[in-house]
Amino acid sequence: MAYSDFTLAKLLDQFNLTIKEKSGLFATRAALPPSELLQTILTENVDLAVAMSTEKARSELIIAPILLEVRRQCDRGVSLFSGVEFNVDPSQGLAGFCDFLLSLSPEQLLVRAPVVTIVEAKNENLRAGLAQCIAEMVAAQSFNQKHQEPIATVYGAVTIGTIWQFLQLEGQMISVDLTEYYIRDIDRILGILLAALNQGNSQN
């Protein structure tokens, strides 16, 4: 079993999770204006990625540049991984590959705790990625605890590149923000991602 095999019902039962749905969960996060570089990249890439209409194109042309912008805003003090194997507890099904992962460790050669944010890329179907993203967030929480780098809140995002939906895991409570953020709201998307990392830093 791997992250992608989980259903929402199985996750809630196996890990005794409670789920809470709320609109505007991240509405108070300060917006972060994109750099000229990111604006140029998105202007060139978004329509192309949508026309290609593949998960790979959206990941490479939209999602990765946004996450690289967040890393730059953190003065490269965080690590960013793409398509990384993240086997935490295979006996529990917490194994497989994460589309994107952000850690507060600056090391890039291997994933180090604390892992703060998981980003799951999907092709035109946000809901299909929720269970997999939550499973990866549970794994990140366990990974941090095993390495004595506990973080009170692990954040997640499911995105098709042009639309983003955010989640957070605190203890055994999963909160899902029902608000969807569109690429035209790139400053809000960047603000939420950066706030997640900053809160992780303040907790660590």
trRosetta pair geometry for C-beta under 8 A, 3 or more apart (Angstrom, degrees):
i j d omega theta_ij theta_ji phi_ij phi_ji
1 5 4.8 -122 -153 69 77 150
1 6 7.7 82 175 -59 111 72
1 93 3.7 -44 112 -113 120 101
1 95 7.7 107 94 45 61 99
2 5 5.3 105 52 -4 60 104
2 93 6.6 -140 -72 -168 8 76
2 95 5.5 -83 -118 87 72 75
2 96 3.6 95 -168 -67 111 126
3 6 6.4 -47 -170 7 40 112
3 93 7.4 140 -71 150 36 85
3 94 7.1 49 -76 -139 82 43
3 95 7.2 -151 -28 72 80 31
3 96 4.3 -126 12 51 96 138
3 97 7.8 -125 32 52 127 41
3 98 7.6 63 8 -81 170 68
3 132 5.0 78 145 -153 96 79
3 135 4.4 165 -142 100 78 128
3 136 5.3 33 -136 -60 144 84
3 139 7.2 -66 -88 -16 112 141
4 96 6.3 -176 -3 -166 89 165
4 132 5.2 10 -101 -108 52 123
5 93 6.5 -109 67 -158 116 122
6 10 5.4 -144 -153 79 72 118
6 11 5.1 62 178 -59 127 99
6 93 6.5 126 -66 137 99 138
6 131 4.8 -160 106 158 92 108
6 132 6.5 152 53 -86 101 48
6 134 7.6 -122 112 74 143 95
6 135 4.4 152 18 -65 155 138
7 10 4.6 92 53 7 82 103
7 11 7.0 -146 89 -7 42 86
7 131 5.5 -68 -155 -131 22 160
8 11 5.8 -55 -150 34 32 113
8 12 6.5 30 156 -18 66 106
8 19 7.5 10 -176 -57 111 159
8 130 6.4 6 -80 106 114 112
8 131 4.6 -113 -60 -88 65 103
8 134 7.3 72 -116 35 74 149
9 12 6.0 -56 -150 35 30 109
9 13 6.4 21 156 -12 64 112
10 13 5.9 -62 -147 42 30 107
10 14 5.7 21 163 -15 70 115
10 131 7.9 59 50 -159 94 128
11 14 6.2 -59 -133 41 23 103
11 15 6.0 -23 -178 24 62 113
11 17 6.0 -16 137 28 86 139
11 131 6.0 -174 -17 -151 135 86
11 134 5.5 73 176 107 164 125
11 135 5.9 -118 -103 -74 123 82
11 138 7.2 -168 -156 -22 106 148
12 15 7.3 -78 -132 55 13 79
12 16 7.7 25 173 -141 50 10
12 17 4.8 -101 -121 65 55 92
12 18 7.4 79 -144 -89 100 25
12 19 6.4 -66 -96 -21 120 109
13 16 7.7 9 -174 -72 21 42
14 92 7.2 139 160 -165 127 92
14 93 7.7 -2 157 33 168 129
15 138 5.6 -66 -125 -137 169 147
15 172 6.9 -172 139 -136 88 97
16 172 5.6 -28 106 -157 85 146
17 134 7.6 105 171 173 174 127
17 138 7.5 -88 -68 -86 133 124
17 172 5.2 -148 -111 -179 52 81
17 173 7.3 149 -163 -97 74 18
17 174 5.4 29 177 -10 124 111
18 172 6.1 74 11 122 83 89
18 173 5.2 -23 69 -109 98 68
18 174 7.0 -179 86 27 44 73
19 173 7.9 151 -95 -162 23 55
19 174 4.8 -23 -108 73 71 105
19 175 7.8 155 -162 -88 53 27
19 176 6.5 11 -171 -7 100 112
20 173 6.4 7 0 -174 115 100
20 174 7.0 170 24 88 68 52
20 175 4.8 -22 71 -108 102 72
20 176 7.1 175 86 22 48 71
21 175 7.9 159 -88 -160 21 56
21 176 5.1 -24 -108 67 69 102
21 178 5.5 58 180 -53 97 111
22 25 4.8 101 89 -72 108 98
22 175 6.2 -20 23 -167 114 102
22 176 7.4 142 27 75 64 52
22 177 6.5 -40 80 -110 74 52
22 178 6.6 -163 90 2 21 96
23 177 7.1 79 -135 -167 27 66
23 178 4.5 -52 -82 61 71 107
23 179 5.2 98 -158 -48 71 89
24 27 3.8 -6 -167 -32 90 132
24 177 7.1 -166 36 -151 8 100
24 179 5.4 85 -63 -36 44 140
25 166 7.1 -145 75 89 116 104
25 168 7.4 -158 149 10 137 113
25 175 5.8 152 -138 147 150 118
25 176 7.7 173 -16 113 153 22
25 177 3.7 -121 32 -93 116 96
25 178 7.9 109 -15 14 103 61
25 179 7.1 -161 18 21 74 108
26 29 5.0 -12 175 -4 87 123
26 166 5.4 10 -13 76 146 148
26 177 5.5 -36 1 -90 96 158
26 179 7.5 -135 44 61 85 126
26 192 4.8 40 164 -118 146 116
26 195 7.6 156 -157 67 106 142
27 179 7.1 93 -67 4 94 168
29 188 7.4 106 83 -160 105 69
29 191 4.7 146 134 134 103 103
29 192 4.9 113 82 -89 165 60
29 195 4.4 -113 -138 -13 115 159
30 191 5.2 -145 94 -151 48 125
30 195 7.1 140 36 -71 75 117
31 187 4.0 39 -179 140 109 106
31 188 5.3 -44 -109 -79 94 55
31 190 7.5 64 -170 66 58 92
31 191 4.5 -97 -120 -41 26 146
32 73 6.7 21 -179 -127 146 159
32 187 5.7 -173 66 -160 40 69
32 190 4.0 -108 71 112 111 110
32 191 4.3 164 -6 -73 86 69
32 194 5.5 71 -37 14 157 145
33 187 5.2 -11 -92 -112 41 116
33 190 7.9 -65 62 67 8 146
34 38 4.1 -111 -176 84 113 125
34 39 5.2 140 104 -55 121 81
34 42 7.4 -12 166 3 168 137
34 69 6.4 -26 -139 -162 86 156
34 186 5.2 -6 -40 122 130 127
34 187 6.4 -113 -21 -78 77 69
34 190 6.2 168 -78 -33 75 153
35 38 4.9 96 54 9 79 96
35 39 7.0 -139 96 -4 42 88
35 69 6.3 -164 17 -138 106 108
35 72 7.3 -38 -16 98 148 144
36 39 5.6 -56 -147 38 33 114
36 40 6.2 34 155 -20 67 106
37 40 5.9 -59 -153 35 28 110
37 41 6.4 25 153 -18 64 108
37 69 7.6 177 87 -100 103 98
38 41 5.5 -54 -145 37 35 112
38 42 6.1 29 159 -16 69 107
38 65 6.1 148 -129 153 80 106
38 66 7.0 85 -149 -101 125 51
38 69 4.5 23 -78 -88 138 140
38 186 7.4 175 136 163 123 142
39 42 6.1 -58 -145 39 27 105
39 43 6.2 31 155 -23 63 108
40 43 5.7 -55 -148 34 29 113
40 44 6.5 18 157 -10 63 109
41 44 6.1 -67 -154 42 28 104
41 45 5.6 -1 163 -3 69 125
41 65 4.7 -161 132 -159 149 156
42 45 5.9 -68 -125 49 27 98
42 46 5.3 32 -177 -37 72 109
42 62 7.0 66 -120 -126 82 76
42 65 7.0 -166 -62 100 75 140
42 66 8.0 61 -78 -69 114 89
42 183 6.9 177 -164 178 128 117
42 186 6.7 -65 -80 -88 173 155
43 46 7.3 -23 -109 13 12 105
44 48 7.1 -4 148 -2 60 128
45 48 5.5 -75 -154 46 40 112
45 49 5.7 35 159 -23 81 109
45 61 4.0 -175 -173 176 117 98
45 62 6.0 -179 122 -70 119 65
45 65 6.9 138 36 5 162 150
46 49 5.9 -58 -148 35 27 107
46 50 6.4 23 157 -15 65 108
46 61 7.5 175 -77 132 30 109
46 62 6.0 76 -102 -95 68 112
46 161 7.5 168 -130 144 76 113
46 162 6.6 98 -157 -92 105 98
46 183 6.0 140 -124 147 138 162
47 50 5.7 -55 -146 39 32 111
47 51 6.2 34 154 -21 66 107
48 51 5.7 -56 -148 36 29 111
48 52 6.4 29 154 -18 64 105
48 57 7.4 -132 126 -178 80 120
48 61 6.2 -127 86 -166 105 159
49 52 5.7 -53 -147 36 32 111
49 57 4.6 168 -138 140 72 98
49 58 4.9 111 174 -92 123 52
49 60 7.9 -178 -107 67 114 74
49 61 4.0 -167 -70 77 116 133
49 62 5.2 -101 30 -27 172 109
49 161 5.9 -108 132 146 146 163
49 162 7.9 175 93 -44 118 99
50 53 6.6 25 174 -71 38 70
50 58 7.9 69 -74 -90 48 94
50 161 8.0 -154 -69 90 74 130
50 162 6.6 40 -81 -44 110 141
52 57 3.7 153 93 -91 142 174
52 58 8.0 -160 77 -41 109 66
52 61 7.8 120 27 7 140 148
53 57 7.3 29 32 51 18 138
53 123 7.3 83 171 -167 61 111
53 124 7.5 12 -158 -42 87 126
54 57 4.6 93 59 5 87 102
54 58 7.0 -158 90 -4 46 86
54 123 6.3 -44 -167 -114 31 135
55 58 5.8 -59 -149 39 32 110
55 59 6.1 34 154 -22 67 109
55 121 5.7 124 -170 131 96 107
55 122 6.6 -63 -115 -169 114 21
55 123 3.9 -89 -63 -53 86 105
56 59 5.7 -57 -148 36 29 112
56 60 6.2 14 161 -9 66 111
57 60 6.2 -63 -141 43 26 101
57 61 5.5 -6 174 7 66 122
58 61 6.6 -66 -121 50 18 92
58 62 5.3 -33 -166 34 60 119
58 63 6.3 55 140 -16 74 105
58 121 6.3 164 99 -168 108 117
58 123 6.7 167 13 -104 138 70
58 159 8.0 -165 151 125 122 89
58 160 6.0 -59 -168 173 160 57
58 161 3.6 -131 -167 -31 101 139
58 162 7.6 -86 -137 -13 114 79
59 62 7.5 -36 -77 53 6 77
59 63 4.9 -40 -137 43 45 125
59 64 6.2 60 157 -30 63 98
59 82 7.5 127 168 -156 116 118
59 99 6.5 -122 -121 -170 128 113
59 100 7.8 -178 -150 -43 101 110
59 121 4.6 27 -86 -152 100 173
59 161 7.3 -111 -59 -74 33 111
60 63 7.8 23 -11 47 15 86
60 64 5.7 -6 -138 11 32 134
61 64 7.7 63 1 37 13 100
61 65 7.3 -16 170 -5 29 118
61 161 7.4 30 77 -146 82 144
62 65 6.6 -78 -161 38 18 104
62 66 6.6 11 157 -16 61 112
62 161 3.5 82 79 -160 146 110
62 162 6.8 -61 -158 -54 165 60
62 183 7.1 -66 -156 -109 127 133
63 66 5.9 -63 -155 35 31 111
63 67 6.4 21 156 -13 69 109
63 99 7.8 -12 129 146 157 121
63 100 6.6 -146 149 -31 121 148
63 119 6.7 164 -171 143 122 137
63 121 5.6 -94 -29 -94 169 120
63 159 6.1 143 -102 95 114 132
63 161 5.4 -94 -45 -101 86 78
64 67 5.9 -60 -145 41 32 106
64 68 6.2 34 156 -21 67 107
64 82 6.4 8 -105 -94 109 145
64 100 7.5 -169 -92 -94 65 130
65 68 5.5 -53 -143 37 32 114
65 69 6.5 41 154 -25 63 101
66 69 5.6 -51 -156 28 32 115
66 70 6.9 33 147 -18 63 100
66 186 7.3 -133 -117 -149 112 100
66 189 6.7 -35 -164 124 137 128
66 190 7.0 -133 -165 -82 91 83
66 193 7.6 134 149 -6 101 165
67 70 5.5 -46 -152 32 40 114
67 71 6.6 43 148 -20 65 101
67 80 5.5 137 144 -141 114 136
67 100 5.8 -135 -77 -169 166 146
67 102 7.0 -147 -158 -69 111 115
67 119 6.7 -130 -80 16 131 160
67 193 7.4 -133 -110 -169 64 153
68 71 5.4 -49 -149 35 37 114
68 72 6.5 41 150 -21 65 101
68 80 6.8 -142 -87 61 57 172
69 72 5.6 -51 -151 34 33 112
69 73 6.4 35 150 -20 64 104
69 190 6.4 -59 112 -117 124 119
70 73 5.5 -53 -149 35 33 113
70 74 6.6 25 152 -11 65 106
70 78 7.8 -39 127 62 93 138
70 80 8.0 126 75 -83 100 128
70 102 7.3 -41 108 -110 134 149
70 190 6.4 -167 -80 -145 87 77
70 193 4.8 -75 -102 123 145 127
70 194 5.7 -155 -139 -73 93 77
70 197 7.0 141 170 -10 113 144
71 74 5.8 -62 -151 42 33 106
71 76 5.8 42 159 -104 92 55
71 78 5.8 -127 -122 69 76 95
71 80 5.1 -74 -69 -28 137 129
71 102 7.8 -150 -76 -126 90 109
72 75 7.5 35 -180 -81 37 24
72 76 6.8 8 -105 -54 40 77
73 190 7.4 116 -24 -178 159 111
73 194 5.6 -52 108 -106 143 127
74 77 4.9 -115 148 46 95 88
74 78 4.7 14 108 3 158 107
74 194 7.3 -172 -58 -132 92 86
74 197 5.9 -67 -86 135 137 152
76 106 6.8 67 139 -141 72 107
77 104 7.8 -8 132 -167 88 62
77 106 5.3 -67 -158 -81 42 110
78 102 5.7 19 156 -173 130 95
78 103 6.4 168 -168 81 83 44
78 104 5.8 -52 -115 -119 90 34
78 105 7.6 72 -144 59 50 30
78 106 6.6 -70 -78 -93 9 59
78 116 7.8 -62 -142 29 131 129
78 197 5.8 -61 -68 -145 156 134
79 102 7.1 161 82 -152 52 48
79 103 4.7 -7 55 57 101 99
79 105 5.6 -14 0 87 122 73
79 106 6.0 135 -52 -158 87 20
79 107 5.9 -32 -65 72 144 45
79 108 5.2 -178 -135 -86 110 62
79 111 7.6 -176 103 -119 139 53
79 112 7.2 91 21 36 148 93
80 100 7.0 -19 -168 -163 88 96
80 101 7.5 153 -156 80 43 51
80 102 5.7 -12 -102 -102 69 75
80 108 7.9 -7 47 -115 56 99
81 84 3.9 -5 157 -26 128 142
81 98 7.1 65 99 81 110 113
81 100 6.9 154 83 -154 56 47
81 101 4.5 -10 58 57 105 98
81 102 7.9 -166 22 -72 74 33
81 103 7.5 35 -6 -4 109 106
81 108 7.9 165 -78 -147 81 68
81 111 6.1 -38 -33 -83 159 98
82 99 7.0 -19 -151 164 65 50
82 100 5.5 -11 -103 -99 67 74
83 97 5.8 -5 -165 -179 56 125
83 98 7.7 -167 -116 81 12 50
83 99 6.7 1 -72 -138 54 38
84 97 6.7 160 81 -150 28 76
84 98 5.7 -13 61 53 81 93
84 101 5.8 -76 45 23 127 127
84 111 6.2 125 152 -53 148 122
85 96 7.4 -127 -141 147 66 21
85 97 5.5 -48 -93 -94 53 75
86 95 7.6 -173 94 -141 55 39
86 96 7.0 -13 57 75 77 51
86 97 6.9 110 14 -131 83 26
86 98 4.8 27 1 -14 137 112
86 101 6.6 134 -71 -64 142 156
86 111 6.5 29 -107 4 89 173
86 136 6.9 64 86 -142 144 95
86 139 6.2 106 134 129 113 141
86 140 7.9 -17 176 -73 141 75
86 143 7.6 -57 -174 -67 101 151
87 90 5.9 -3 -164 -56 103 97
87 94 7.7 118 -159 114 43 68
87 95 4.2 24 -125 -130 80 92
87 96 7.4 115 -84 -2 71 29
88 94 4.5 -51 66 128 104 118
88 95 6.9 -151 32 -77 59 60
88 139 4.1 159 20 -162 147 96
88 140 7.8 -124 -69 -60 154 28
88 142 5.4 110 160 87 135 117
88 143 4.9 -91 -117 -67 123 95
88 146 7.7 170 -161 9 93 145
89 92 4.3 20 115 27 116 111
89 93 7.9 6 98 45 82 37
89 94 4.3 41 53 51 82 118
89 95 7.3 -129 73 -47 33 88
89 139 7.1 -158 23 -123 88 85
89 142 6.1 -51 -14 133 125 156
90 93 7.3 44 -165 -80 38 16
90 94 7.0 -107 -70 62 26 59
90 95 4.2 23 -97 -40 76 145
93 135 7.1 -68 119 -157 103 129
94 135 6.7 -164 -109 173 71 89
94 138 6.6 -116 -105 100 122 98
94 139 4.0 160 -167 -95 113 103
94 142 6.6 28 159 45 171 147
95 139 7.9 162 -55 -116 33 142
98 101 4.7 61 107 -49 146 110
98 118 5.9 -99 -151 -143 128 99
98 120 7.6 -89 -156 -87 72 74
98 136 5.4 115 -105 -145 105 139
99 119 6.1 -92 87 101 105 72
99 120 5.4 119 21 -130 127 40
99 121 4.4 -176 -172 12 159 94
100 118 7.3 139 86 -166 65 44
100 119 3.9 -12 69 61 115 107
100 120 7.8 -143 35 -62 81 26
100 121 7.1 81 -6 -30 104 102
101 111 6.6 -4 110 -118 145 124
101 115 6.0 -36 -176 -146 110 116
101 117 7.3 157 -158 89 43 60
101 118 5.8 -10 -107 -109 73 65
101 119 7.5 -151 -66 24 32 76
101 136 7.9 -127 -91 171 103 125
101 140 7.6 -180 -142 -94 110 121
102 115 7.4 121 82 -159 44 66
102 116 5.6 -50 100 62 93 93
102 117 4.1 9 48 56 114 103
102 118 7.9 -141 24 -64 75 29
102 119 7.6 57 -13 -12 100 105
102 193 7.9 111 -8 -171 166 99
102 196 7.9 94 80 103 138 120
102 197 6.5 -73 142 -86 135 110
103 107 8.0 -35 93 56 132 78
103 111 6.2 151 -41 -156 150 73
103 112 5.8 135 152 68 152 66
103 113 7.1 -126 -149 -130 119 16
103 114 6.5 166 -154 91 81 39
103 115 4.9 -49 -96 -99 89 57
103 116 6.5 141 -121 6 32 82
104 114 5.2 18 26 61 115 87
104 116 5.8 82 -39 -30 91 123
104 151 8.0 149 -9 -82 132 134
104 197 6.9 153 -92 -155 83 82
104 200 5.3 -152 -62 127 126 123
104 201 6.2 163 -133 -80 129 71
104 204 6.0 -164 107 -32 169 164
105 112 3.6 -18 38 80 170 120
105 113 7.0 78 -28 76 125 25
105 114 7.5 142 -26 32 89 45
107 110 6.7 -15 132 53 120 62
107 112 5.1 66 52 -3 124 134
111 115 6.8 9 -177 -77 112 115
111 143 7.9 -29 133 178 122 148
112 147 7.6 179 -170 171 62 161
113 143 5.9 -172 -86 135 105 88
113 144 4.7 144 -148 -115 118 57
113 146 7.8 -177 -56 68 149 74
113 147 3.7 160 12 78 146 140
113 148 7.7 132 92 59 148 46
113 149 3.7 153 132 52 115 135
114 144 4.5 42 -130 -123 86 114
114 147 7.7 -171 -80 81 58 117
114 149 4.0 -147 -60 138 88 114
114 150 7.3 28 -107 136 126 4
114 151 4.6 120 180 -39 144 117
114 200 6.3 -166 101 -173 127 115
114 204 5.9 -148 17 -98 140 123
115 118 7.3 42 157 -59 115 86
115 140 4.1 -115 95 -147 123 104
115 143 5.8 30 15 84 125 132
115 144 6.1 -128 35 -58 76 99
115 151 7.8 -134 70 15 45 140
115 154 7.1 29 105 -131 83 112
116 140 7.7 -147 -30 170 7 138
116 151 6.0 -137 -104 -171 75 172
116 154 6.6 -162 -159 -130 35 62
116 155 6.3 13 153 28 74 97
116 196 5.9 142 149 145 112 97
116 197 5.8 115 102 -104 157 58
116 200 3.9 -47 -114 -78 133 160
117 154 7.6 175 -82 -173 33 65
117 155 4.6 -19 -105 76 81 101
117 156 7.0 163 -158 -88 60 33
117 157 7.1 14 -174 -1 104 100
117 193 6.7 69 -143 -147 167 78
117 196 5.1 84 -75 124 119 143
117 197 6.8 -54 -16 -64 126 81
117 200 8.0 -107 -30 -36 86 145
118 133 6.0 159 111 -157 116 77
118 136 4.5 159 -162 116 157 119
118 137 5.4 -133 26 -72 136 71
118 140 5.9 -146 -45 -32 117 143
118 154 7.3 29 -3 165 102 106
118 155 7.4 -180 26 97 65 53
118 156 4.7 -14 66 -114 94 85
118 157 7.4 -177 94 28 54 62
119 133 8.0 -16 -151 -125 17 112
119 156 7.3 167 -82 -162 37 56
119 157 4.7 -8 -116 64 78 102
119 158 7.9 167 -161 -85 54 25
119 159 6.5 -16 -169 17 99 116
120 129 4.4 167 119 -179 125 120
120 132 5.6 139 -138 98 150 106
120 133 4.0 -117 -1 -80 139 97
120 136 6.8 157 -66 25 112 145
120 156 7.1 13 -3 -175 102 103
120 157 7.1 -174 28 92 67 52
120 158 4.9 -20 70 -109 103 71
120 159 7.4 145 78 23 53 66
121 129 7.6 -157 91 -114 12 151
121 159 6.1 -34 -110 74 59 81
121 160 7.4 103 -164 -111 66 32
121 161 7.3 39 -141 -50 101 82
122 125 5.3 -97 152 68 129 68
122 126 6.2 162 59 -97 139 32
122 128 5.6 146 -146 73 145 102
122 129 4.1 -126 -46 -45 131 126
122 158 6.2 13 0 -177 121 95
122 159 7.2 160 29 81 79 31
122 160 5.6 -55 80 -83 76 78
123 160 6.4 95 -135 -134 20 98
124 160 5.5 94 -69 -134 28 146
125 128 4.1 36 123 7 118 121
125 129 7.1 140 104 -16 75 87
125 160 7.3 109 22 -76 31 123
126 129 6.1 -72 -165 35 39 106
126 130 7.3 55 147 -48 71 90
126 158 5.1 114 -160 118 78 116
126 159 7.3 6 -111 -102 94 20
126 160 6.4 -90 -65 -25 78 101
126 163 6.4 -81 -60 107 128 117
126 165 5.1 88 -172 4 136 132
126 180 7.2 -127 -40 -114 172 118
127 130 5.8 -28 -159 -9 44 116
129 132 5.5 -67 -158 49 56 110
129 133 5.5 56 148 -27 86 109
129 158 3.9 154 94 -143 121 119
129 159 8.0 -69 75 21 162 33
130 133 5.9 -63 -148 37 26 109
130 134 6.2 23 159 -18 66 108
130 158 5.8 -65 -76 -38 55 158
130 165 7.8 -40 -87 99 94 134
130 167 7.5 121 -143 -56 82 145
130 176 7.1 13 -143 -119 124 135
131 134 5.8 -56 -147 37 30 110
131 135 6.4 32 154 -21 64 105
132 135 5.7 -53 -150 34 32 113
132 136 6.5 29 153 -16 64 106
133 136 5.7 -58 -152 38 32 110
133 137 6.4 35 149 -22 66 105
133 156 4.5 126 164 174 110 134
133 157 7.3 -134 -148 72 144 22
133 158 5.0 -110 -33 -68 153 96
133 167 6.5 126 122 31 125 141
134 137 5.4 -52 -147 34 35 115
134 138 6.5 39 152 -20 66 100
134 156 6.7 -145 -81 35 45 172
134 167 6.7 -80 -84 141 81 163
134 169 7.3 130 -145 -73 74 122
134 174 5.8 10 -133 -128 120 148
135 138 5.7 -50 -151 33 32 112
135 139 6.5 34 148 -19 63 105
136 139 5.4 -50 -149 36 36 116
136 140 6.4 41 150 -23 65 101
136 156 7.0 127 78 -116 100 123
137 140 5.5 -48 -147 33 34 113
137 141 6.5 39 151 -21 63 102
137 154 4.8 151 -163 116 89 123
137 155 7.6 -128 -121 98 118 11
137 156 4.6 -73 -67 -52 125 127
137 167 6.9 -101 -50 104 161 120
137 169 4.6 146 149 -13 126 141
137 174 7.6 114 88 -115 144 104
138 141 5.7 -51 -151 33 32 114
138 142 6.5 30 151 -15 64 106
138 169 6.8 -154 -73 -146 56 162
139 142 5.7 -57 -149 40 33 110
139 143 6.0 38 151 -25 67 107
140 143 5.4 -51 -143 35 31 116
140 144 6.4 33 157 -20 64 104
140 154 4.9 144 95 -146 121 143
141 144 6.0 -55 -152 33 27 110
141 145 6.6 24 152 -16 61 108
141 151 7.7 -115 -116 60 64 86
141 154 5.1 -111 -66 -14 86 145
141 169 5.9 -96 -54 114 133 133
142 145 5.7 -58 -150 37 32 111
142 146 6.3 32 155 -21 67 107
143 146 5.9 -56 -147 35 28 110
143 147 6.5 4 160 1 63 113
144 147 6.2 -74 -148 49 27 96
144 149 4.9 -98 -159 88 78 79
144 150 5.3 112 132 -109 107 36
144 151 5.3 -77 -166 9 164 89
144 154 7.5 -164 -3 -77 142 116
145 148 7.7 33 -177 -74 32 27
145 150 5.3 41 -93 -89 66 94
149 204 6.8 7 -166 -133 88 106
151 154 6.1 105 89 -69 116 72
151 200 5.3 -11 -141 -135 134 88
151 203 5.4 98 -145 97 68 137
151 204 6.5 -23 -96 -71 89 89
152 170 6.3 11 156 -132 78 92
152 203 5.0 -136 9 -139 100 145
153 168 5.3 -10 -169 -172 109 115
153 169 6.9 147 -157 72 56 50
153 170 5.1 -23 -100 -84 81 90
153 196 7.8 -122 113 -144 110 79
153 199 6.4 -16 59 124 125 130
153 200 7.5 -118 71 -80 82 73
153 203 7.3 173 24 -42 81 161
154 168 7.0 151 79 -159 44 61
154 169 4.5 -13 60 56 96 106
155 166 6.9 -21 -171 -167 101 100
155 167 7.0 147 -164 83 53 56
155 168 5.3 -26 -105 -103 66 78
155 169 7.8 -157 -74 19 23 75
155 196 4.0 -65 9 -138 162 135
156 166 7.1 148 85 -160 53 54
156 167 4.2 -14 64 63 102 105
156 168 7.2 -177 20 -81 76 31
156 169 7.1 53 -11 -16 111 102
157 164 5.6 -17 -169 -165 117 102
157 165 6.8 150 -156 77 64 44
157 166 5.2 -25 -100 -102 81 67
157 167 7.2 -173 -76 20 34 77
157 192 8.0 118 -85 114 125 125
157 193 7.4 -30 -36 -89 149 95
158 164 7.6 149 78 -156 44 53
158 165 5.0 -14 59 61 91 99
158 167 7.5 46 -9 -11 94 114
159 163 6.6 -179 -146 90 68 50
159 164 4.4 -13 -100 -104 108 72
159 165 7.2 -180 -75 22 59 63
160 163 5.4 22 42 46 99 88
161 183 7.2 4 138 -73 64 125
162 182 6.6 -4 160 -156 74 72
162 183 4.6 -64 -143 -21 59 122
163 180 5.3 -5 -170 178 107 116
163 181 7.1 143 -160 75 54 45
163 182 5.7 -24 -101 -103 71 61
163 183 7.4 -72 -58 -27 40 79
164 180 7.0 147 70 -164 41 65
164 181 4.5 -26 63 65 97 100
164 182 7.9 -166 19 -73 76 17
164 189 5.3 103 30 -119 155 114
165 176 7.5 13 160 -171 112 89
165 177 6.5 -173 -170 78 71 87
165 178 7.9 -12 -145 -140 112 20
165 179 7.7 162 -126 86 74 45
165 180 5.5 -39 -79 -107 89 74
165 181 7.5 167 -78 18 38 79
166 177 4.8 16 69 33 83 131
166 181 7.5 29 -17 3 104 123
166 192 5.7 -102 -77 164 160 146
167 174 6.4 -8 -175 -172 116 91
167 175 6.6 160 -160 84 63 54
167 176 5.1 -19 -107 -105 95 63
167 177 6.8 -145 -79 11 42 80
168 174 7.6 166 85 -152 42 49
168 175 5.0 -4 57 55 88 103
169 173 7.2 157 -153 82 49 50
169 174 5.5 -16 -101 -100 78 70
169 175 7.9 -168 -76 21 32 71
170 173 5.2 -17 67 63 82 101
170 175 7.3 16 12 -4 102 110
181 185 4.9 -112 -167 83 86 130
181 188 5.4 -144 -142 100 128 118
181 189 5.1 159 129 -74 138 87
181 192 7.4 -156 -26 3 166 145
182 185 5.3 91 60 11 66 99
183 186 5.9 16 -175 -66 54 91
183 189 7.6 -16 -116 -14 42 151
185 188 4.2 -21 162 31 105 119
185 189 6.2 115 107 -23 81 89
186 189 5.4 -52 -146 37 39 114
186 190 6.1 38 156 -18 69 105
187 190 5.9 -52 -144 39 30 110
187 191 6.2 34 154 -23 62 108
188 191 5.6 -53 -146 35 31 115
188 192 6.5 31 156 -19 64 103
189 192 6.1 -56 -152 33 28 108
189 193 6.5 23 154 -13 63 109
190 193 5.9 -60 -147 40 31 109
190 194 6.0 25 159 -15 68 111
191 194 6.0 -58 -141 41 27 106
191 195 6.1 30 158 -22 64 109
192 195 5.8 -55 -145 35 27 112
192 196 6.6 35 154 -25 61 102
193 196 5.8 -51 -156 26 31 114
193 197 7.0 23 151 -11 62 104
194 197 5.8 -57 -154 39 37 108
194 198 6.1 34 151 -18 70 109
195 198 5.5 -56 -141 41 33 111
195 199 6.1 34 158 -20 67 105
196 199 6.0 -57 -148 36 25 108
196 200 6.5 29 151 -21 61 106
197 200 5.5 -51 -150 34 33 115
197 201 6.5 37 151 -22 64 102
198 201 5.5 -48 -151 32 35 114
198 202 6.6 31 152 -17 65 103
199 202 5.7 -53 -147 37 36 109
199 203 6.3 33 153 -18 66 107
200 203 5.8 -60 -148 38 31 108
200 204 6.1 29 156 -26 67 112
201 204 5.8 -58 -142 32 28 111
